[in-house]
Amino acid sequence: MKRPLHILKLNRFVLLLLTVAALLFLAACGGQREMAPNPYEGMVQVSNGAGGMMWVKLREGLEASDFDAGDFSNAGNFINYTGNDYTAIRGIDVSSHQGDIDWEMVAGDGVEFAMIRAGYRGYTEGGLYEDEKFHENVQGALTAGLRVGVYFFSQAVNETEALEEAQFVLDLIEGYDVSLPVAFDWEEIDETARTDGVDGKTITDCCQAFCRAVEEAGYEPAVYFYRRLGYFEYDLERLNGLKFWVGALGDSPDFYYQHHIWQYSITGQVSGIQGDVDLDIYFEKNEPPASGES
C-alpha cells in the first residue's frame, strides 16, 4: 500500500536526526580518545644496561649526552674514543681492594689518570675510615705522572654526616696535587645497612652538602652514580652543574644525560695491578676552532 507523503517525510526526518546523533556520538568518543592522557608524557626511553630499554622521568634543564656510540672502539683491554668533540683521557679508579700497585707500570700501560678512594663510612655502625692504601696510591700515582682525583664512599644519612665526610676528605688530601674532581660516591648496600630506606631527596641533600664544602675548599666536586641511582633516586636537576661520573658498563656510554667521567668496566686488566680494576674515561670538551681556522 502506498504511504502518504507526510509519513515519508517524517521518516526521512527521523533518519536524519538519528544520523546526526550517531555522528555526534562518534565525534565525542573520538575526542575522548584524543584527550586521554599519554602514559609516557614527560618521560624518555633509555638503556637499562641489560640490552633493553626502559622509560624514566625526563629531567628538565639537564643537557642530553651527545656521545655517539660510533665514536667508541675496543682497544685491547681499553675502550678508545675516536670522535673529535672531546679529548678522552684513559683512567682507572682504585682503592685498597687492588692491593699494592706498581704505578710506573700502570702509567706505562697508557693510563693517564686515577680516581683514588680517600676513605669510606661503615654501613653498619657509621664510622669514618681512611682507605688503607690512600697515601701510598696518591703518592705513587703522582710520582708516575698521572693526574689524580679522589672519591669518598659515602653512607651518609643526613647533611651533617655528609659535611663530616667532606671535611674528612679535605683533611686527607691537603698538600697533594688533586687536579681532578673530588667525588661523592653514595651507594645502596642492602637491608642490613644503616642507610636502608634513605630516600632520594635525602641522598641528593647529602650530595649537595658534600659537594658544596668541596667547592668552597677550592676543589672541583663531582658525583658518582650508576644508572639506577641516577635515574630513580637522585634529583639530578638539583645537581645540575656538578661533574657527573657515571658507572654504565658497556662498549659505549649510554647514560641519557651529559657526563664527564664514564666508568665502563669493573673487570679491567692493567699492568702493575693484580686482579680486576675499574676502567674509566675522562672527557674534556674541545673548543671549536676560531672563525677562519680549518
Residue frames as qw, qx, qy, qz and C-alpha x, y, z in Angstrom:
[[0.000, 0.889, 0.458, 0.000, 0.00, 0.00, 0.00],
 [0.396, 0.527, -0.026, 0.752, 1.35, 3.42, -0.88],
 [0.405, -0.513, -0.470, 0.593, 2.28, 5.53, 2.19],
 [0.083, 0.964, 0.252, 0.017, 1.11, 9.15, 2.48],
 [0.509, 0.641, -0.161, 0.552, 3.70, 11.77, 1.57],
 [0.273, -0.799, 0.273, -0.462, 3.76, 13.34, 5.03],
 [0.908, -0.376, 0.183, -0.012, 4.63, 9.94, 6.60],
 [0.847, 0.309, -0.006, 0.433, 7.57, 9.50, 4.23],
 [0.187, 0.771, -0.192, 0.577, 8.87, 12.98, 5.04],
 [0.609, -0.691, 0.236, -0.309, 8.59, 12.26, 8.77],
 [0.970, -0.128, 0.112, 0.176, 10.53, 9.01, 8.40],
 [0.652, 0.512, -0.089, 0.552, 13.31, 10.77, 6.48],
 [0.138, -0.814, 0.205, -0.526, 13.45, 13.48, 9.16],
 [0.818, -0.520, 0.209, -0.127, 13.75, 10.88, 11.92],
 [0.923, 0.151, 0.048, 0.350, 16.51, 9.08, 9.96],
 [0.366, 0.713, -0.152, 0.579, 18.38, 12.35, 9.56],
 [0.444, -0.765, 0.243, -0.399, 18.15, 13.04, 13.29],
 [0.940, -0.288, 0.173, 0.059, 19.45, 9.57, 14.10],
 [0.782, 0.409, -0.032, 0.470, 22.34, 10.01, 11.65],
 [0.076, 0.793, -0.214, 0.565, 23.31, 13.36, 13.16],
 [0.688, -0.636, 0.230, -0.262, 23.10, 11.90, 16.67],
 [0.969, -0.032, 0.089, 0.227, 25.32, 8.98, 15.65],
 [0.575, 0.583, -0.111, 0.563, 27.90, 11.30, 14.12],
 [0.226, -0.798, 0.239, -0.505, 27.91, 13.49, 17.23],
 [0.875, -0.442, 0.176, -0.089, 28.38, 10.42, 19.41],
 [0.898, 0.195, 0.022, 0.393, 31.31, 9.16, 17.33],
 [0.298, 0.732, -0.165, 0.591, 32.91, 12.60, 17.38],
 [0.510, -0.739, 0.236, -0.372, 32.54, 12.74, 21.14],
 [0.957, -0.226, 0.144, 0.111, 34.12, 9.32, 21.52],
 [0.731, 0.448, -0.044, 0.513, 36.97, 10.32, 19.23],
 [0.017, -0.817, 0.196, -0.542, 37.50, 13.49, 21.23],
 [0.751, -0.601, 0.213, -0.173, 37.67, 11.48, 24.42],
 [0.941, 0.048, 0.068, 0.328, 40.31, 9.23, 22.88],
 [0.469, 0.642, -0.105, 0.598, 42.38, 12.24, 21.86],
 [0.265, -0.778, 0.219, -0.525, 42.09, 13.73, 25.35],
 [0.931, -0.337, -0.123, 0.067, 43.17, 10.52, 27.11],
 [0.282, -0.867, 0.398, 0.100, 46.44, 11.16, 28.98],
 [0.707, 0.515, -0.478, 0.086, 49.65, 9.93, 27.39],
 [0.866, -0.491, -0.043, 0.085, 51.22, 7.46, 29.87],
 [0.778, -0.003, 0.037, 0.627, 54.71, 8.42, 28.61],
 [0.124, 0.896, 0.083, 0.418, 54.29, 12.18, 28.72],
 [0.289, -0.870, 0.332, -0.224, 57.25, 13.77, 30.48],
 [0.825, -0.331, 0.444, 0.116, 59.29, 10.58, 30.12],
 [0.383, 0.711, -0.533, -0.253, 62.18, 9.44, 27.95],
 [0.999, 0.021, -0.010, -0.025, 63.29, 6.00, 26.81],
 [0.036, -0.796, 0.601, -0.056, 66.81, 4.99, 27.95],
 [0.635, 0.245, -0.732, 0.045, 69.04, 1.94, 28.05],
 [0.778, -0.565, 0.035, -0.273, 68.51, -0.34, 31.03],
 [0.150, -0.703, 0.693, -0.053, 72.08, -1.63, 30.82],
 [0.582, -0.099, 0.804, -0.066, 70.95, -5.16, 30.02],
 [0.181, 0.044, 0.790, 0.584, 70.32, -4.85, 26.30],
 [0.024, 0.669, 0.725, 0.160, 66.81, -3.44, 26.65],
 [0.026, 0.403, 0.039, 0.914, 65.11, -0.09, 27.09],
 [0.246, -0.564, -0.713, 0.337, 63.04, 1.47, 29.86],
 [0.014, -0.783, -0.260, -0.565, 61.02, 4.63, 30.40],
 [0.471, -0.352, -0.434, 0.683, 62.25, 7.14, 33.00],
 [0.016, -0.918, -0.308, 0.248, 61.23, 10.63, 34.04],
 [0.531, 0.568, 0.076, 0.624, 62.71, 13.34, 31.84],
 [0.459, -0.595, -0.245, 0.612, 64.74, 15.75, 33.95],
 [0.284, 0.918, 0.209, 0.183, 64.22, 19.33, 32.85],
 [0.104, -0.965, 0.239, 0.009, 67.20, 21.64, 32.41],
 [0.647, -0.433, 0.568, 0.266, 69.79, 18.89, 32.03],
 [0.370, 0.628, -0.503, -0.464, 71.78, 18.64, 28.83],
 [0.974, 0.116, 0.147, -0.125, 71.37, 15.36, 26.98],
 [0.616, -0.393, 0.545, 0.411, 74.50, 13.37, 26.23],
 [0.546, 0.732, -0.197, -0.356, 76.00, 14.00, 22.81],
 [0.337, -0.423, 0.818, 0.197, 78.21, 10.91, 22.77],
 [0.756, 0.379, -0.295, -0.444, 77.95, 8.87, 19.58],
 [0.888, -0.226, 0.400, -0.031, 78.33, 5.09, 20.01],
 [0.832, 0.516, 0.035, 0.201, 80.17, 5.00, 16.68],
 [0.184, 0.851, -0.370, 0.325, 83.00, 7.05, 18.21],
 [0.542, -0.567, 0.578, -0.224, 84.00, 4.28, 20.61],
 [0.827, 0.319, -0.451, -0.099, 86.02, 1.19, 19.82],
 [0.878, -0.456, 0.128, 0.076, 87.68, -1.60, 21.76],
 [0.414, 0.744, -0.487, 0.194, 91.44, -1.40, 22.01],
 [0.429, 0.193, -0.804, 0.363, 92.67, -4.45, 23.84],
 [0.302, -0.389, -0.755, 0.432, 91.72, -4.09, 27.49],
 [0.009, -0.411, -0.225, 0.883, 90.59, -0.50, 26.99],
 [0.369, 0.739, 0.552, 0.113, 87.95, 1.43, 25.07],
 [0.329, -0.143, 0.170, 0.918, 89.13, 4.32, 22.92],
 [0.290, 0.797, 0.360, -0.388, 87.22, 7.42, 21.90],
 [0.517, 0.091, 0.499, 0.690, 87.76, 8.30, 18.24],
 [0.163, 0.872, 0.447, 0.119, 85.49, 11.34, 17.91],
 [0.421, 0.410, -0.014, 0.809, 86.54, 14.97, 17.57],
 [0.303, -0.797, -0.207, -0.479, 84.36, 16.73, 20.14],
 [0.667, -0.725, 0.144, -0.092, 86.33, 15.64, 23.20],
 [0.316, 0.551, -0.739, 0.225, 89.79, 14.82, 24.39],
 [0.901, -0.325, -0.169, -0.233, 89.42, 11.45, 26.11],
 [0.003, 0.644, -0.693, 0.323, 91.79, 10.58, 28.94],
 [0.773, -0.060, -0.627, -0.074, 92.31, 6.95, 29.91],
 [0.199, -0.536, 0.535, -0.621, 91.94, 6.21, 33.60],
 [0.544, -0.190, -0.813, 0.083, 91.21, 3.83, 36.46],
 [0.448, -0.646, 0.185, -0.589, 89.60, 4.07, 39.87],
 [0.634, 0.110, -0.716, 0.271, 91.21, 2.19, 42.75],
 [0.579, -0.691, 0.162, -0.400, 91.06, 1.50, 46.45],
 [0.338, -0.533, 0.760, -0.155, 92.79, -0.80, 48.92],
 [0.892, 0.161, 0.357, -0.226, 90.97, -3.68, 47.20],
 [0.724, 0.648, -0.234, 0.036, 93.61, -3.53, 44.44],
 [0.873, -0.330, 0.018, 0.358, 96.42, -4.17, 46.96],
 [0.390, -0.584, 0.297, 0.647, 99.92, -2.99, 46.09],
 [0.610, 0.759, 0.227, -0.009, 100.07, -1.13, 42.78],
 [0.572, -0.180, 0.312, 0.737, 103.13, -0.59, 40.60],
 [0.251, 0.840, 0.249, -0.412, 102.22, 2.88, 39.37],
 [0.033, -0.588, 0.554, 0.589, 105.11, 3.11, 36.90],
 [0.194, 0.085, 0.926, 0.313, 103.78, 0.01, 35.14],
 [0.253, 0.691, 0.623, -0.265, 100.27, 1.46, 35.22],
 [0.141, 0.808, -0.115, -0.561, 101.50, 4.62, 33.51],
 [0.124, -0.379, 0.773, 0.493, 103.44, 2.51, 31.03],
 [0.272, 0.341, 0.893, 0.112, 100.19, 0.79, 30.04],
 [0.045, 0.392, 0.458, 0.797, 98.78, 4.13, 28.86],
 [0.323, -0.747, -0.574, 0.090, 96.77, 5.06, 31.95],
 [0.267, 0.496, -0.020, 0.826, 96.76, 8.83, 32.41],
 [0.315, -0.475, 0.245, -0.785, 94.64, 9.44, 35.49],
 [0.394, -0.192, -0.879, 0.187, 93.39, 7.75, 38.63],
 [0.509, -0.570, -0.032, -0.644, 90.37, 8.33, 40.86],
 [0.420, 0.144, -0.798, 0.407, 91.58, 7.12, 44.26],
 [0.570, -0.653, -0.458, -0.197, 89.39, 6.25, 47.22],
 [0.026, 0.597, -0.432, 0.676, 90.21, 8.50, 50.15],
 [0.129, -0.080, 0.824, -0.546, 88.01, 6.70, 52.61],
 [0.429, -0.316, -0.711, -0.458, 84.58, 5.39, 53.45],
 [0.476, -0.311, 0.396, -0.721, 81.84, 5.36, 56.05],
 [0.043, -0.007, 0.995, -0.091, 80.91, 2.00, 57.51],
 [0.436, -0.212, -0.480, -0.731, 77.44, 0.87, 56.53],
 [0.571, -0.418, -0.705, 0.033, 76.56, -0.80, 59.84],
 [0.467, -0.604, -0.398, 0.508, 77.84, 1.47, 62.61],
 [0.212, 0.940, 0.212, 0.160, 78.64, 4.55, 60.52],
 [0.540, -0.659, 0.177, 0.493, 82.26, 5.17, 61.46],
 [0.453, 0.863, -0.198, -0.105, 84.66, 7.08, 59.18],
 [0.829, -0.272, 0.374, 0.314, 87.70, 5.23, 57.87],
 [0.149, 0.761, -0.468, -0.424, 90.69, 6.18, 55.77],
 [0.924, 0.347, -0.146, -0.068, 91.44, 3.86, 52.86],
 [0.803, -0.469, 0.247, 0.272, 94.47, 1.82, 53.93],
 [0.684, 0.116, 0.368, 0.619, 96.27, 2.46, 50.63],
 [0.206, 0.941, 0.268, -0.022, 95.21, 6.09, 50.12],
 [0.172, -0.890, 0.302, 0.294, 98.50, 7.89, 50.77],
 [0.543, -0.244, 0.699, 0.396, 100.53, 5.19, 49.05],
 [0.510, 0.532, 0.628, 0.252, 98.29, 5.31, 45.99],
 [0.156, 0.976, 0.127, -0.088, 98.19, 9.11, 45.70],
 [0.289, -0.770, 0.455, 0.341, 101.94, 9.45, 46.07],
 [0.570, -0.056, 0.736, 0.361, 102.59, 6.61, 43.63],
 [0.466, 0.693, 0.528, 0.155, 100.21, 7.93, 41.00],
 [0.061, 0.986, -0.033, -0.149, 101.52, 11.49, 41.18],
 [0.421, -0.605, 0.569, 0.366, 105.14, 10.31, 41.05],
 [0.549, 0.155, 0.742, 0.353, 104.33, 8.27, 37.93],
 [0.026, -0.101, 0.346, 0.932, 102.92, 11.40, 36.27],
 [0.089, -0.513, -0.813, -0.261, 99.21, 10.58, 36.49],
 [0.270, -0.382, 0.014, -0.884, 96.54, 13.16, 37.12],
 [0.225, -0.181, -0.890, 0.353, 94.70, 12.41, 40.35],
 [0.480, -0.422, -0.097, -0.762, 91.17, 12.80, 41.64],
 [0.021, 0.063, -0.901, 0.429, 89.66, 11.23, 44.73],
 [0.562, -0.369, -0.433, -0.601, 86.35, 9.85, 45.90],
 [0.212, -0.204, 0.739, -0.606, 84.70, 9.04, 49.20],
 [0.370, -0.261, -0.853, -0.260, 82.37, 6.07, 49.64],
 [0.281, -0.240, 0.291, -0.882, 79.51, 7.70, 51.49],
 [0.323, -0.404, -0.855, -0.051, 76.85, 6.17, 53.68],
 [0.051, -0.018, 0.300, -0.953, 75.60, 9.50, 54.97],
 [0.064, -0.545, -0.836, -0.022, 72.02, 9.56, 56.25],
 [0.033, -0.931, -0.327, 0.157, 71.79, 13.35, 56.62],
 [0.391, 0.852, -0.088, 0.337, 73.59, 16.55, 55.63],
 [0.435, -0.815, 0.368, -0.104, 75.53, 16.72, 58.91],
 [0.836, -0.199, 0.468, 0.206, 77.16, 13.38, 58.14],
 [0.696, 0.608, 0.205, 0.322, 77.84, 14.43, 54.54],
 [0.063, 0.940, -0.216, 0.256, 79.65, 17.54, 55.75],
 [0.667, -0.590, 0.455, 0.018, 81.62, 15.39, 58.18],
 [0.866, 0.171, 0.382, 0.272, 82.67, 13.18, 55.27],
 [0.464, 0.830, 0.028, 0.308, 83.68, 16.16, 53.15],
 [0.224, -0.891, 0.362, -0.158, 85.91, 17.54, 55.92],
 [0.835, -0.296, 0.449, 0.112, 87.42, 14.09, 56.41],
 [0.782, 0.441, 0.269, 0.350, 88.42, 14.01, 52.73],
 [0.214, 0.929, -0.082, 0.289, 89.67, 17.59, 52.67],
 [0.502, -0.759, 0.415, -0.021, 91.98, 16.89, 55.61],
 [0.865, -0.069, 0.446, 0.222, 93.36, 13.80, 53.84],
 [0.682, 0.551, 0.269, 0.398, 94.12, 15.46, 50.51],
 [0.102, -0.986, 0.094, 0.093, 95.71, 18.61, 51.91],
 [0.338, -0.681, 0.561, 0.328, 99.15, 19.03, 50.36],
 [0.564, 0.099, 0.750, 0.330, 98.50, 16.74, 47.41],
 [0.159, 0.287, -0.391, -0.860, 98.10, 17.91, 43.82],
 [0.360, 0.413, 0.830, -0.104, 94.50, 16.81, 43.33],
 [0.063, 0.258, -0.325, -0.908, 93.73, 18.33, 39.94],
 [0.328, -0.237, -0.758, -0.512, 90.72, 16.17, 39.04],
 [0.521, -0.527, -0.150, -0.655, 87.39, 16.12, 40.89],
 [0.088, -0.121, 0.836, -0.528, 86.67, 15.15, 44.47],
 [0.496, -0.164, -0.612, -0.593, 83.67, 12.84, 44.12],
 [0.539, -0.148, 0.531, -0.637, 80.77, 11.90, 46.36],
 [0.440, 0.107, -0.838, -0.303, 80.04, 8.18, 45.94],
 [0.542, -0.091, 0.558, -0.622, 76.85, 7.13, 47.76],
 [0.433, 0.109, -0.807, -0.386, 75.73, 3.60, 47.02],
 [0.817, -0.271, 0.031, -0.508, 72.97, 1.26, 48.12],
 [0.052, -0.388, 0.910, -0.138, 74.13, -1.77, 50.08],
 [0.417, -0.257, -0.839, -0.237, 71.28, -4.00, 51.34],
 [0.530, -0.672, -0.321, -0.405, 68.69, -4.19, 54.07],
 [0.754, -0.405, -0.321, 0.405, 71.39, -4.66, 56.73],
 [0.400, 0.261, -0.058, 0.877, 72.87, -1.20, 56.07],
 [0.113, -0.519, -0.470, 0.705, 72.06, 1.77, 58.27],
 [0.131, 0.271, -0.272, -0.914, 71.19, 3.60, 55.03],
 [0.004, 0.317, 0.909, 0.271, 68.39, 1.17, 54.16],
 [0.019, -0.762, -0.639, 0.103, 65.29, 3.24, 53.49],
 [0.168, -0.542, 0.045, 0.822, 67.09, 6.55, 52.87],
 [0.537, 0.703, 0.463, -0.062, 65.12, 8.30, 50.13],
 [0.607, 0.455, 0.250, 0.602, 66.28, 10.10, 47.01],
 [0.055, -0.935, -0.065, -0.345, 65.70, 13.57, 48.43],
 [0.640, -0.734, 0.203, 0.106, 67.97, 12.83, 51.39],
 [0.807, 0.006, 0.307, 0.504, 70.66, 11.34, 49.15],
 [0.385, 0.706, 0.209, 0.556, 70.52, 14.48, 46.98],
 [0.328, -0.928, 0.027, -0.173, 70.68, 16.71, 50.07],
 [0.776, -0.491, 0.259, 0.298, 73.78, 14.84, 51.27],
 [0.703, 0.302, 0.302, 0.569, 75.45, 15.11, 47.86],
 [0.146, 0.873, 0.133, 0.447, 74.81, 18.83, 47.68],
 [0.510, -0.850, 0.129, -0.016, 76.21, 19.41, 51.17],
 [0.818, -0.234, 0.313, 0.423, 79.35, 17.35, 50.43],
 [0.589, 0.456, 0.317, 0.588, 79.98, 18.99, 47.06],
 [0.048, -0.952, -0.099, -0.287, 79.36, 22.49, 48.37],
 [0.610, -0.740, 0.226, 0.168, 82.03, 22.00, 51.04],
 [0.773, 0.016, 0.378, 0.509, 84.46, 20.60, 48.46],
 [0.389, 0.718, 0.271, 0.509, 83.91, 23.56, 46.13],
 [0.263, -0.954, 0.006, -0.143, 84.31, 26.08, 48.94],
 [0.707, -0.548, 0.319, 0.312, 87.68, 24.49, 49.71],
 [0.116, 0.741, -0.453, -0.482, 88.84, 25.15, 46.14],
 [0.277, -0.116, 0.916, 0.267, 88.39, 21.70, 44.59],
 [0.475, 0.078, -0.454, -0.750, 86.09, 20.61, 41.78],
 [0.548, -0.036, 0.708, -0.444, 83.20, 18.50, 43.10],
 [0.448, 0.128, -0.718, -0.517, 81.64, 15.53, 41.34],
 [0.714, -0.109, 0.476, -0.501, 79.07, 12.84, 42.00],
 [0.140, 0.206, -0.932, -0.263, 79.38, 9.18, 41.10],
 [0.681, 0.109, 0.483, -0.539, 76.33, 7.04, 40.43],
 [0.200, 0.028, 0.911, 0.361, 75.24, 4.05, 38.38],
 [0.172, -0.278, -0.592, -0.737, 72.20, 4.06, 36.09],
 [0.389, -0.578, -0.712, -0.087, 69.50, 3.10, 38.59],
 [0.369, -0.546, -0.370, 0.655, 70.64, 5.57, 41.23],
 [0.122, -0.151, 0.222, 0.956, 70.89, 8.35, 38.67],
 [0.232, -0.280, -0.623, -0.692, 67.54, 7.73, 37.03],
 [0.529, -0.517, -0.622, -0.256, 65.40, 6.78, 40.02],
 [0.577, -0.558, -0.424, 0.420, 66.92, 8.21, 43.20],
 [0.343, -0.259, -0.013, 0.903, 68.97, 11.36, 42.64],
 [0.261, 0.881, 0.337, -0.205, 67.14, 14.59, 41.87],
 [0.674, 0.097, 0.266, 0.683, 69.52, 15.36, 39.03],
 [0.144, 0.847, 0.242, 0.452, 68.06, 18.81, 38.37],
 [0.462, -0.886, 0.047, -0.011, 69.34, 19.90, 41.77],
 [0.728, -0.399, 0.350, 0.434, 72.80, 18.55, 40.93],
 [0.606, 0.712, 0.201, 0.293, 72.98, 20.29, 37.56],
 [0.061, 0.937, -0.284, 0.195, 76.37, 21.98, 37.30],
 [0.627, -0.531, 0.570, 0.035, 78.28, 19.19, 39.04],
 [0.322, 0.439, -0.784, -0.299, 80.51, 16.86, 37.11],
 [0.910, -0.060, 0.165, -0.374, 78.71, 13.54, 36.68],
 [0.042, 0.435, -0.896, -0.081, 80.75, 10.35, 36.94],
 [0.831, 0.065, 0.036, -0.552, 78.57, 7.52, 35.63],
 [0.317, -0.244, 0.915, 0.047, 79.01, 3.81, 36.06],
 [0.769, 0.414, 0.106, -0.476, 77.43, 2.35, 32.90],
 [0.493, -0.310, 0.762, 0.283, 79.21, -0.83, 31.90],
 [0.720, 0.584, 0.366, -0.083, 79.30, -1.44, 28.17],
 [0.676, 0.168, 0.344, 0.630, 81.04, -0.65, 24.90],
 [0.145, 0.434, 0.162, 0.874, 79.84, 2.96, 24.66],
 [0.026, 0.144, 0.548, -0.824, 78.35, 5.43, 27.15],
 [0.167, -0.441, -0.746, -0.471, 74.56, 5.13, 27.18],
 [0.142, -0.546, -0.572, 0.595, 73.53, 7.29, 30.15],
 [0.270, 0.779, 0.518, 0.229, 71.00, 9.77, 28.79],
 [0.091, -0.994, -0.042, 0.047, 72.43, 12.95, 30.30],
 [0.467, 0.735, -0.366, 0.328, 75.76, 14.60, 29.69],
 [0.794, -0.592, 0.080, 0.115, 78.55, 13.26, 31.91],
 [0.141, 0.893, -0.427, 0.013, 82.24, 13.92, 32.26],
 [0.111, -0.442, 0.888, -0.060, 83.61, 10.61, 33.52],
 [0.867, 0.072, -0.228, -0.437, 82.47, 7.22, 32.26],
 [0.390, -0.378, 0.830, -0.126, 83.22, 4.02, 34.17],
 [0.710, 0.305, -0.368, -0.517, 82.86, 1.29, 31.55],
 [0.790, 0.076, -0.608, 0.024, 84.33, -1.81, 33.20],
 [0.573, -0.679, 0.346, -0.302, 84.82, -3.28, 36.66],
 [0.935, -0.120, 0.307, 0.131, 86.86, -6.21, 35.39],
 [0.466, 0.844, -0.265, 0.034, 89.64, -4.37, 33.58],
 [0.895, -0.192, 0.061, 0.398, 93.20, -5.63, 33.39],
 [0.186, 0.952, -0.189, 0.152, 96.07, -3.15, 33.71],
 [0.729, 0.255, -0.427, 0.470, 99.79, -3.73, 34.00],
 [0.130, 0.367, -0.481, 0.786, 101.02, -3.16, 37.55],
 [0.579, -0.210, 0.324, -0.719, 97.73, -4.25, 39.17],
 [0.042, 0.026, -0.999, -0.004, 96.99, -7.81, 40.20],
 [0.155, 0.482, 0.826, -0.248, 93.39, -8.76, 39.51],
 [0.173, 0.711, 0.566, 0.380, 90.49, -6.71, 38.27],
 [0.190, -0.346, -0.176, 0.902, 90.32, -2.91, 38.25],
 [0.323, 0.788, 0.466, -0.238, 87.68, -0.37, 37.22],
 [0.431, 0.094, 0.395, 0.806, 88.32, 1.41, 33.92],
 [0.099, 0.822, 0.376, -0.416, 87.23, 4.96, 33.15],
 [0.432, 0.408, 0.292, 0.749, 87.40, 7.70, 30.54],
 [0.126, -0.680, -0.276, 0.667, 87.55, 11.38, 31.48],
 [0.424, 0.620, 0.478, 0.455, 86.16, 13.68, 28.78],
 [0.182, -0.557, -0.057, 0.808, 87.38, 17.23, 28.23],
 [0.493, 0.772, 0.392, -0.087, 85.36, 19.24, 25.73],
 [0.523, 0.028, 0.316, 0.791, 87.37, 20.52, 22.78],
 [0.133, 0.671, 0.132, -0.717, 86.87, 24.16, 21.91],
 [0.672, 0.629, 0.375, 0.110, 85.56, 24.70, 18.36],
 [0.569, 0.059, 0.194, 0.797, 88.13, 26.24, 16.01],
 [0.011, 0.611, 0.144, -0.778, 88.10, 30.01, 15.82],
 [0.580, 0.742, 0.259, -0.214, 86.44, 31.60, 12.81],
 [0.396, 0.827, -0.370, -0.148, 88.62, 31.26, 9.74],
 [0.230, -0.495, 0.838, 0.001, 90.60, 28.29, 11.10],
 [0.698, 0.157, -0.582, -0.386, 90.35, 24.90, 9.42]]
